[in-house]
Amino acid sequence: MSTSGRTDDGPATPASDVAAGLREADFVQVLARADGDCLAAAGLLARALAERGVPYQIRVGRFGESVADADSDDTTVGIGLDAAAGAHLPGEATPASVTAFDAASELSGSSDPVLALAGVAAAGHPVGGGESAHVLEQARDAGLDRRPGVGVPTADLADGLAHSTLAHAEYSGEADAVQATLAELGLPAELDVSAHRTIASEFALAVAGADAATDRAAEAVERALRPHAIADDSPDGESDASAGADAPFATVEGYADVLNAVARERPGTGVALALGHDARTDALDAWRDHGAAAHRVLREATTGRYDGLFVIRTDEAPVETVARLLRDFRSPEPVALVVTETEAAATAVEDASVGAAMDEAAQAVGGSGGGTSDRGYAQFDHERDAKEFLTAFREARA
């Protein structure tokens, strides 16, 4: 996401150069895009700065101009934002959290691999795949273990499955319905490998087997399955971290889900979480509200289908999360767009100049927009602009 709405395709700063630029800084402004990957990256860099005694400030936003201080002479790091930063971590080809992990390791001699992997998962990249393989290796050395099941942040499975935004099933957003489904499975009191496999199979079927599910749903649900366990679940829902002392959630995938939610719902809580502070309760509250709202909109909102575009119109929604869920689980078209009274988000299954179209459409209604080739976000002031925005977005893609 960029300051002007342009696609954020500026050159990435190598991790070694990021570390070199921060090592002797007097004060650092960290400007992070409001998503889980960039939030994790900001936390990793800030922790390393704190270890070196370098003061810093983290600011989270969707557009660079909303968080940047143009008059400041401080060292700046733009994470997912091209806000005239000295160092730039775009987070598209390589998750920003991986670059930040490497830079933080150079700065302080160590970094949190669990937080970095949560950022990787939040970005939609495979955990430990390609560019994050070395991060996964370090996390495994600290006790990370992959197991069967579903990647939720809590020990309470009904809570986790109901509010997860990694996938959308008919019972998503409704904890009582999830609890009733789990009761029918005859699970043991202490979940073993077989029980976790049973839960994963039921969840996958509930997602991909729904009447309204698209062909993409069967593949998209995979990101929620066979999670990387970072804690031993306990009956009270607290976590006994086995890989990283600051890991507050049960799985990497669940951690990522919470990071994405708090980055958009409560960025202050998100920053505290990424810094390793005790923000678990507030973060989970934000995650539950976010997930319940997203699933409700996906189930109840009005939809429209156009050539290559599937649209949800609603009064309000966590638009970026709904757009992703719509694309992966309900849209028969390659581009999904969610439009409310004052904002919109779009995402595509492949490069489709989405960010440029969001920028053009937002400008047409006097708003601000931008993004990347396959996702975008826009804000505008008036309810009447929503219909005009939709028309402008369709024209921009024509």
N, C-alpha and C positions, 0 to 999 in steps of 0.2 A: 504494500500500500504506500502511496507516495504523497508528497505534500500537495501536489497539484492535481492529483488524479491520474497521473501518468502511470503506466505499468512499471512496477519496481524491478527494472532489469539492469540496474547499475552494477558495476563490477564489485564482487565480494572482496573484502579485505582478508588476506590469509591470517590464520590464527596467530602465527608468529609475529606478524605486523601489529595485530590487535594488542597482543601482550606487550610488545615494545612500546607502543604508543601510550599504554596505560601505566607502565612501570614507574615512570617519573612524573606522572601527572599530579598537579596540585589539587584539582577537583574534577570529578567526572560526572557528566550528565548522561544517563542511560535512557534513551528514548525507545520504548518498545511498543510494537503493534499489539493490539488487544487480542492475542490468541495464546494458546497454551505453549506452543513452541517458543515464541518470542519471550513470554513470561519466564519460562524455565531458563532461557539463555540469559536474561537479565539477572535472575537470581544467582546463576553460576558466576557471572562476572562480578557482581556485587560482593559475593562471599569472598572472592579472591582479593578484591580491593580492600575489604575490611581486614583481612589477614595482614595486608601490607600497611594498614593504617592510612589508606587513601580515602578521604571523604568522597561521598557520591550522592546522587539523587536519581531515583528511578521515576520516570513518568510514563504512563501507559495511555495510549489513544489509538484511534483508527486512522487519523491523518496526521502527517508530520507537523503541519503548521499549528495544530492544536496543542502540541506538547513542546515544541522547540522554542528556545529563547534566542532570537536572531542577534541580540546585542551582546550575548555572552561570549567571553573569551575562554571559557572552560573547555576542556577536552570533551568531545561528544562522541557517543557511540549510538548509531542508528540501527536498531534491530527490527527488520521488516519495514522500516521507514527510511526514505531517502532524505531525511530532514537536515540537509547540509551538514551531515555528520563527518567527523574526521575518520571514523572507522565505520564500515558498512557491512552488516550481516543480513543479507536479503532473505535467507531462509527458504529459497525456492528449490534450487538444484540440490543443495545440502541443507538439512535442517539447521537453523540458527543455533540450536542447543548443542549440536556437535562441534561447531566452530567455537562456541563459547566454552565448552568443556575443554577443548584443546588449549585455548588461550588461557583459561583459568589455571590449568595444570602447569603451564609455563610460568605464570605469575606467582603462584603460591606453592607449587610442588605437588598439589593434589587437587582433586575436584570430585564432586558427587556424581558417580555414574548413574545412580538410580534416577535422580532428577533429570539428568541429560537424556536418558532413555525415555522417561515420561514425555519430555519435549519432542523426541523423535516420534513417538506414538501419536502425540497430539497433532503433529504435522501430517499425519496420515502415511508416514513411511514405515516400512517393516522394522521392527525392533531388532537391532543387531545386523541388519542387512547392509551390505556395501559400506557406506561411509561411517556407519556406527558400529562396525564389527569390533573395533578395539575397545569401545565403550562397554559393550556387552561382555567382553572378556574380563574387564576389570570388575564389573558387577558380579559376574559369576564367581570370581575369586573372593568376593565379599559375601557370597551365600545366595545370590539370585538363582532361582530354579524355575524352570518351565514345567507346568503341570496341566492336566486336562481341566476342563471347566469353562467358565465365563469370566472375563476380566472386569470385575466390579471393585469399587474402592472399599467396601464395607464387609464385615463378617456376616451381616444380616442379608441373606440372599434375596429375600423378597424386596427389601429396600433397594438393594443393588440392581436387580433386574428391572424393577419398576422405573427407576430414575436414570438408568444408563442411557446415554445418547450415542452409544456405539452402534446401535441398531434400533429398529422399530418393529415391535410385534403388536398384535391386537390388544394385549393387556398392558402395554407400555404406558407408564404414567399412573397406573392403578395398583397400588401395593396390595390391596385386599384380593384382587383378581389373581395377582402373581402368587400370593400365599396359598390361595385355593388350588392353583395349578400344581404347586410344589407338593401340597399335601397329598395329591392323587398319585404322586410318584413313589410313595412308600420309602422315602429316604431314611437312612439310619441317623441317629442323633449325632454321631461323629462322622463327618463326611470322609469317605475314603476315595481312592482313585476311581472305583467303579461308580460311586455316587456322582462324582464330578463329571464323569463321562455321560451319565444319564441326564444330568442337568443341561449340559452342553447340547446334547442331541435334541432335547425338548425345546430349548431356546432357538436353536437353528431351524427346527421345523416350524415353530410359531412365527418366526420371521419370514422365512422363504416360502412357507406353505400357505400364508394368508391369501385370501381371494384377490386382494388388491396389490399384492407384491409383484414386482417386475422381475424379469430374468436376472437383472443385476443384483437382486437381493441375496441370492444364494452365494455369490462371491463376496459381496460387501460384508456379510455377517461374519466372515472369517476373521476380520480384525478383532472381534470380540472373543474369539475362542482360543483355547490353549494359552492362557495368560502366563506372564512371567511373575511368579509369586515373590514378593519382597517382604512379606511379614507372615507370622503365624497368626491365624484368626483366633480370637478369644471370644467367649460368650458375650462379653459386654460391648463388643464392637470396637474395643481399642486394639491397637496393633503392637505386637512385640517384634520390632524390626530385626530382620536377620540379614539384611543387606543395606547398610547405610543407616547410621543412627538417627538421621533426620527423616527417614521415610515414614510418612504418617498413614499410608494406605496399604491395602492388602496386595494389590497387583500394580504393575507398571501401567497396564491399560486403564485400570480404574483411576490411578493417579492422573494420567493424561486427560481423562474425561473431566475430572474435577478442575484441572488447570484451565482447560478450555472454557468451562462454565464461569469460573471466578474471574477470568480475564475480561469477560464481557459483562458479567453481572455486578461484581464487586472488585474492581481492580485493586483497591487498597488492601483488601483481604488477600487477593492474589499475590501481591508483592510480599506481604508478610509470610505467606505460605512458601513462596519461592526462596525467601531468605532463611527458611528453616525455623521461623518462629512458631509458637503454638497457636495456629490458626485453623486447626482441623475442624472444630465444631462449626465455626462460622462458614468455612469453605464448603462443608457438606450441606449446610442449610442452603447456601446459594446454589449448589449443584442440584439439590432436590427441587427447588423452585424452578430452576432453569429447565431441567429435564421434564418435569410435569407440564410446564407451559408449552414446550416444544412438541411433545407428543399429543397434547390436546389440540393444538393448532393443526398438526398434520392429519389428525383424525376428523376434525370438524369443519375446517375452513373450506371456503369456496375455491374451486380450481378451474383453470381454463387451459385449453390446449391449442397451440399454434404450431406452425411449421417449424420444427426443431426446438420448440420452447414449451415448457410446462410451468404454469403459474399458479401460485396461491395468493389470493387477496384476503386480508384480514385486518382487524382494527389494530392489533398489536401482537408482537411475537418476538422471540429471540431469533431474529431473521437469519443470521449466519448458520446457526445450528439447524434450523428448520430447512433451509435451502440444501444443506448437505444431506440431511435425512431424506428429503424429497427426491433429490437426485439419485441416491443410492437404493431407495426402497419403494418409491411410488411413481416416479416420473417415467413415462414411456418415451420421452424425448431426451436428447443429450444435454440440454441446458435446463436447469431449474431456477426459477426466480420467485422470490417471496417479497411482496410489497405490502407495507402497512400505511398508516396515515402519515408517517413522517420519516420512514426509512425503508431501505430495500437491500436485499443481498441476492447474489446469483452465483451459481457454481456449475461447472460443466465436467463431463466425463473425460474430456481431452481439451487441448488448446483451442480456444474459440474467441480470443480477443475480448474476453469478458470484462476485464478491467477498463479497457478503452471504451467499450460500450456503456459501462456504468458512468464513466467520467462524462461522456457526451450527453447521456440522458439526464444526469444530474444538473449539468450546466443549462440544459433546456428548461429546467424548472427553477433555476436560481439556487440550486443546492450544491453540495460537494460530493464527489464520488471518485472512485478509483479502484485499483486492484491489480491483479496479475492476469496472465493469459487464460486461467481457468477458474478464477473466482473474483468477486468484487463486492463492494459495499457502497451505499450512498445514503445521504441524509438530505432532507428538504423540510421546509417549514410548515406547509399547509396540507390539510387533508385533501383539498381539491387537486393538489399536485400529484397525488398518487396515480390517478388515471392518466394524467398527462405524462408522468414518468414512464408508465408502462408502454404507452404509445411511442415515446421517444426511444426507449430501450429497443423496442422491436424495429424501429426505423434504423437505429444505429447498427443493428446486426444484419440489416437487409443487404 
